Amino acid sequence: MKQKISREAIAWFWVGLVFLLINGGVGQARVIPSESMQNTLLVGDHLIMSRLGYDAGIPFTNWHVPLWRNPKRGQIVIFRAVIPGDNSDIIKRVIGLPGETVDVRDGGVWINGTRLRENYTIGRTEPGEPAMFQAAFAGRTKVLPYAVPPDCYFVMGDNRGNSLDSRFEGCIPRSNIIGTPLMIYMSIDTPSEPWGSGAIGDRIYAYANALLHPSEIRWRRLFRLF
């Protein structure tokens, strides 16, 4: 009996270790809680995030190490918030790269004086309102044109009229970027409340409701790759 228990304990130890390695260095699950990336990503989209080459860390801790890959323009990335006290992970699209000058005018984005062609956005792109400036932009009255510092990225949401992004809080340091979405594995058509941080009860209800009412699942979005 003792030998059997010992074998079971060792087996579960290795299962747990593999889970921690995968979770900390390969991939993690994320859910979209807001409309800031609509229509590319919808509220209730469940993602598998790839961390390969971007970041490695110990699950359930704040310890992580940036790796060798750097995002490209137009790529969707997941990153740690730059606003003090905000512990949530955020998803946006990379617009400006280190060393570039970003401007917003005439309803669009300009990179080093050339207008960026974007076929994924909703609405006109407007500069941020000074009253909403946060983080590095707090207290400033004008931030554009903006020269992106080294090892930093200017990011924006695809839903330009409903996205708190680099127009309001500055660039995202490379060390904050932890991965990129790989696949949508589930998509549930619900309001944003169940997917917010700490809404455990609402989230369980949303899953149960989807089981009872399969029409709430956006079947056509399942297994969509990026």
Contacts in CASP RR format, 6 or more apart in sequence:
PFRMAT RR
TARGET T0000
AUTHOR 0000-0000-0000
METHOD contacts of the structure
MODEL  1
MKQKISREAIAWFWVGLVFLLINGGVGQARVIPSESMQNTLLVGDHLIMS
RLGYDAGIPFTNWHVPLWRNPKRGQIVIFRAVIPGDNSDIIKRVIGLPGE
TVDVRDGGVWINGTRLRENYTIGRTEPGEPAMFQAAFAGRTKVLPYAVPP
DCYFVMGDNRGNSLDSRFEGCIPRSNIIGTPLMIYMSIDTPSEPWGSGAI
GDRIYAYANALLHPSEIRWRRLFRLF
20 58 0 8 1.000
20 59 0 8 1.000
23 59 0 8 1.000
24 51 0 8 1.000
24 56 0 8 1.000
24 57 0 8 1.000
24 58 0 8 1.000
24 59 0 8 1.000
25 51 0 8 1.000
25 52 0 8 1.000
25 55 0 8 1.000
25 56 0 8 1.000
25 57 0 8 1.000
26 50 0 8 1.000
26 51 0 8 1.000
26 52 0 8 1.000
27 48 0 8 1.000
27 49 0 8 1.000
27 50 0 8 1.000
27 51 0 8 1.000
27 52 0 8 1.000
27 182 0 8 1.000
28 48 0 8 1.000
28 49 0 8 1.000
28 51 0 8 1.000
29 46 0 8 1.000
29 47 0 8 1.000
29 48 0 8 1.000
29 49 0 8 1.000
29 185 0 8 1.000
30 46 0 8 1.000
30 47 0 8 1.000
30 48 0 8 1.000
30 49 0 8 1.000
30 78 0 8 1.000
30 89 0 8 1.000
30 91 0 8 1.000
30 181 0 8 1.000
31 44 0 8 1.000
31 45 0 8 1.000
31 46 0 8 1.000
31 47 0 8 1.000
31 195 0 8 1.000
32 41 0 8 1.000
32 42 0 8 1.000
32 43 0 8 1.000
32 44 0 8 1.000
32 45 0 8 1.000
32 46 0 8 1.000
32 47 0 8 1.000
32 91 0 8 1.000
32 195 0 8 1.000
33 43 0 8 1.000
33 44 0 8 1.000
33 192 0 8 1.000
33 195 0 8 1.000
33 196 0 8 1.000
33 197 0 8 1.000
34 43 0 8 1.000
34 162 0 8 1.000
34 192 0 8 1.000
35 42 0 8 1.000
35 43 0 8 1.000
35 159 0 8 1.000
35 162 0 8 1.000
35 192 0 8 1.000
36 92 0 8 1.000
36 157 0 8 1.000
36 158 0 8 1.000
36 159 0 8 1.000
36 162 0 8 1.000
36 163 0 8 1.000
36 164 0 8 1.000
36 165 0 8 1.000
37 76 0 8 1.000
37 91 0 8 1.000
37 92 0 8 1.000
37 93 0 8 1.000
37 157 0 8 1.000
37 158 0 8 1.000
37 159 0 8 1.000
37 163 0 8 1.000
38 122 0 8 1.000
38 158 0 8 1.000
38 159 0 8 1.000
38 162 0 8 1.000
39 122 0 8 1.000
39 158 0 8 1.000
39 159 0 8 1.000
40 76 0 8 1.000
40 93 0 8 1.000
40 120 0 8 1.000
40 158 0 8 1.000
41 47 0 8 1.000
41 76 0 8 1.000
41 91 0 8 1.000
41 158 0 8 1.000
41 181 0 8 1.000
42 187 0 8 1.000
42 189 0 8 1.000
42 218 0 8 1.000
42 221 0 8 1.000
43 190 0 8 1.000
43 191 0 8 1.000
43 192 0 8 1.000
43 195 0 8 1.000
44 187 0 8 1.000
44 188 0 8 1.000
44 189 0 8 1.000
44 190 0 8 1.000
44 192 0 8 1.000
44 195 0 8 1.000
45 184 0 8 1.000
45 186 0 8 1.000
45 187 0 8 1.000
45 221 0 8 1.000
46 184 0 8 1.000
46 185 0 8 1.000
46 186 0 8 1.000
46 187 0 8 1.000
46 188 0 8 1.000
47 91 0 8 1.000
47 181 0 8 1.000
47 182 0 8 1.000
47 183 0 8 1.000
47 184 0 8 1.000
47 185 0 8 1.000
48 181 0 8 1.000
48 182 0 8 1.000
48 183 0 8 1.000
48 185 0 8 1.000
49 78 0 8 1.000
49 178 0 8 1.000
49 179 0 8 1.000
49 180 0 8 1.000
49 181 0 8 1.000
49 182 0 8 1.000
50 179 0 8 1.000
50 180 0 8 1.000
50 181 0 8 1.000
50 182 0 8 1.000
51 178 0 8 1.000
51 179 0 8 1.000
52 69 0 8 1.000
53 67 0 8 1.000
53 68 0 8 1.000
53 69 0 8 1.000
54 66 0 8 1.000
54 67 0 8 1.000
54 69 0 8 1.000
54 71 0 8 1.000
54 177 0 8 1.000
54 178 0 8 1.000
54 179 0 8 1.000
54 180 0 8 1.000
55 64 0 8 1.000
55 65 0 8 1.000
55 66 0 8 1.000
55 67 0 8 1.000
55 177 0 8 1.000
55 178 0 8 1.000
55 179 0 8 1.000
56 64 0 8 1.000
56 65 0 8 1.000
56 67 0 8 1.000
57 63 0 8 1.000
57 64 0 8 1.000
57 65 0 8 1.000
58 64 0 8 1.000
64 178 0 8 1.000
66 174 0 8 1.000
66 175 0 8 1.000
66 177 0 8 1.000
70 174 0 8 1.000
71 77 0 8 1.000
71 94 0 8 1.000
71 153 0 8 1.000
71 177 0 8 1.000
71 180 0 8 1.000
72 94 0 8 1.000
72 97 0 8 1.000
73 94 0 8 1.000
73 95 0 8 1.000
73 96 0 8 1.000
73 97 0 8 1.000
73 111 0 8 1.000
74 93 0 8 1.000
74 94 0 8 1.000
74 95 0 8 1.000
75 93 0 8 1.000
75 94 0 8 1.000
75 180 0 8 1.000
76 91 0 8 1.000
76 92 0 8 1.000
76 93 0 8 1.000
76 94 0 8 1.000
76 180 0 8 1.000
76 181 0 8 1.000
76 226 0 8 1.000
77 91 0 8 1.000
77 92 0 8 1.000
77 93 0 8 1.000
77 94 0 8 1.000
77 153 0 8 1.000
77 155 0 8 1.000
77 172 0 8 1.000
77 177 0 8 1.000
77 179 0 8 1.000
77 180 0 8 1.000
78 89 0 8 1.000
78 90 0 8 1.000
78 91 0 8 1.000
78 177 0 8 1.000
78 178 0 8 1.000
78 179 0 8 1.000
78 180 0 8 1.000
78 181 0 8 1.000
79 89 0 8 1.000
79 90 0 8 1.000
79 91 0 8 1.000
79 92 0 8 1.000
79 155 0 8 1.000
79 172 0 8 1.000
79 176 0 8 1.000
79 177 0 8 1.000
79 178 0 8 1.000
79 179 0 8 1.000
80 89 0 8 1.000
80 90 0 8 1.000
80 176 0 8 1.000
80 178 0 8 1.000
81 87 0 8 1.000
81 88 0 8 1.000
81 89 0 8 1.000
81 90 0 8 1.000
81 176 0 8 1.000
82 135 0 8 1.000
82 136 0 8 1.000
82 169 0 8 1.000
82 170 0 8 1.000
82 172 0 8 1.000
82 173 0 8 1.000
82 176 0 8 1.000
83 134 0 8 1.000
83 135 0 8 1.000
83 169 0 8 1.000
84 135 0 8 1.000
87 197 0 8 1.000
88 197 0 8 1.000
89 178 0 8 1.000
91 181 0 8 1.000
92 155 0 8 1.000
92 156 0 8 1.000
92 157 0 8 1.000
92 163 0 8 1.000
92 165 0 8 1.000
92 166 0 8 1.000
92 172 0 8 1.000
93 120 0 8 1.000
93 155 0 8 1.000
93 156 0 8 1.000
93 157 0 8 1.000
93 158 0 8 1.000
94 153 0 8 1.000
94 154 0 8 1.000
94 155 0 8 1.000
95 102 0 8 1.000
95 109 0 8 1.000
95 111 0 8 1.000
95 116 0 8 1.000
95 154 0 8 1.000
95 155 0 8 1.000
95 156 0 8 1.000
95 166 0 8 1.000
96 102 0 8 1.000
96 111 0 8 1.000
96 148 0 8 1.000
96 153 0 8 1.000
96 154 0 8 1.000
96 155 0 8 1.000
97 148 0 8 1.000
97 153 0 8 1.000
97 154 0 8 1.000
98 148 0 8 1.000
98 149 0 8 1.000
98 150 0 8 1.000
98 151 0 8 1.000
98 152 0 8 1.000
98 153 0 8 1.000
99 147 0 8 1.000
99 148 0 8 1.000
99 149 0 8 1.000
99 150 0 8 1.000
100 111 0 8 1.000
100 112 0 8 1.000
100 147 0 8 1.000
100 148 0 8 1.000
100 154 0 8 1.000
101 111 0 8 1.000
101 112 0 8 1.000
101 113 0 8 1.000
101 145 0 8 1.000
101 146 0 8 1.000
101 147 0 8 1.000
101 148 0 8 1.000
102 109 0 8 1.000
102 110 0 8 1.000
102 111 0 8 1.000
102 144 0 8 1.000
102 145 0 8 1.000
102 146 0 8 1.000
102 148 0 8 1.000
102 154 0 8 1.000
102 166 0 8 1.000
103 109 0 8 1.000
103 110 0 8 1.000
103 113 0 8 1.000
103 144 0 8 1.000
103 145 0 8 1.000
103 146 0 8 1.000
104 110 0 8 1.000
104 125 0 8 1.000
104 126 0 8 1.000
104 127 0 8 1.000
104 128 0 8 1.000
104 144 0 8 1.000
104 167 0 8 1.000
105 127 0 8 1.000
105 144 0 8 1.000
106 115 0 8 1.000
107 124 0 8 1.000
107 125 0 8 1.000
107 126 0 8 1.000
108 115 0 8 1.000
108 116 0 8 1.000
108 118 0 8 1.000
108 124 0 8 1.000
108 125 0 8 1.000
109 115 0 8 1.000
109 116 0 8 1.000
109 118 0 8 1.000
109 125 0 8 1.000
109 156 0 8 1.000
110 116 0 8 1.000
110 145 0 8 1.000
118 125 0 8 1.000
120 158 0 8 1.000
121 158 0 8 1.000
121 159 0 8 1.000
121 160 0 8 1.000
122 158 0 8 1.000
122 159 0 8 1.000
122 160 0 8 1.000
122 161 0 8 1.000
123 159 0 8 1.000
123 160 0 8 1.000
123 161 0 8 1.000
124 160 0 8 1.000
124 161 0 8 1.000
125 156 0 8 1.000
125 160 0 8 1.000
126 160 0 8 1.000
126 161 0 8 1.000
127 143 0 8 1.000
127 144 0 8 1.000
127 167 0 8 1.000
128 143 0 8 1.000
128 167 0 8 1.000
128 168 0 8 1.000
129 168 0 8 1.000
130 139 0 8 1.000
130 140 0 8 1.000
130 141 0 8 1.000
130 142 0 8 1.000
132 164 0 8 1.000
132 168 0 8 1.000
133 139 0 8 1.000
133 140 0 8 1.000
133 143 0 8 1.000
133 168 0 8 1.000
133 169 0 8 1.000
134 164 0 8 1.000
134 168 0 8 1.000
134 169 0 8 1.000
135 169 0 8 1.000
135 170 0 8 1.000
136 169 0 8 1.000
136 170 0 8 1.000
136 171 0 8 1.000
137 143 0 8 1.000
137 168 0 8 1.000
137 169 0 8 1.000
137 170 0 8 1.000
143 167 0 8 1.000
143 170 0 8 1.000
144 167 0 8 1.000
146 154 0 8 1.000
146 166 0 8 1.000
146 170 0 8 1.000
146 171 0 8 1.000
148 154 0 8 1.000
148 171 0 8 1.000
149 171 0 8 1.000
151 173 0 8 1.000
151 174 0 8 1.000
151 175 0 8 1.000
152 171 0 8 1.000
152 172 0 8 1.000
152 173 0 8 1.000
152 174 0 8 1.000
153 166 0 8 1.000
153 171 0 8 1.000
153 172 0 8 1.000
153 174 0 8 1.000
153 177 0 8 1.000
154 166 0 8 1.000
154 170 0 8 1.000
154 171 0 8 1.000
154 172 0 8 1.000
155 165 0 8 1.000
155 166 0 8 1.000
155 171 0 8 1.000
155 172 0 8 1.000
156 163 0 8 1.000
156 165 0 8 1.000
156 166 0 8 1.000
156 167 0 8 1.000
157 163 0 8 1.000
157 165 0 8 1.000
166 172 0 8 1.000
180 226 0 8 1.000
181 226 0 8 1.000
182 225 0 8 1.000
182 226 0 8 1.000
183 223 0 8 1.000
183 224 0 8 1.000
183 225 0 8 1.000
183 226 0 8 1.000
184 221 0 8 1.000
184 222 0 8 1.000
184 223 0 8 1.000
184 224 0 8 1.000
185 222 0 8 1.000
185 223 0 8 1.000
186 217 0 8 1.000
186 222 0 8 1.000
187 217 0 8 1.000
187 218 0 8 1.000
187 221 0 8 1.000
187 222 0 8 1.000
188 206 0 8 1.000
188 207 0 8 1.000
188 210 0 8 1.000
188 216 0 8 1.000
188 217 0 8 1.000
188 218 0 8 1.000
189 216 0 8 1.000
189 217 0 8 1.000
189 218 0 8 1.000
190 206 0 8 1.000
190 209 0 8 1.000
190 216 0 8 1.000
193 199 0 8 1.000
193 202 0 8 1.000
194 201 0 8 1.000
194 202 0 8 1.000
194 203 0 8 1.000
194 205 0 8 1.000
194 206 0 8 1.000
195 203 0 8 1.000
195 206 0 8 1.000
196 203 0 8 1.000
209 216 0 8 1.000
210 216 0 8 1.000
210 217 0 8 1.000
END
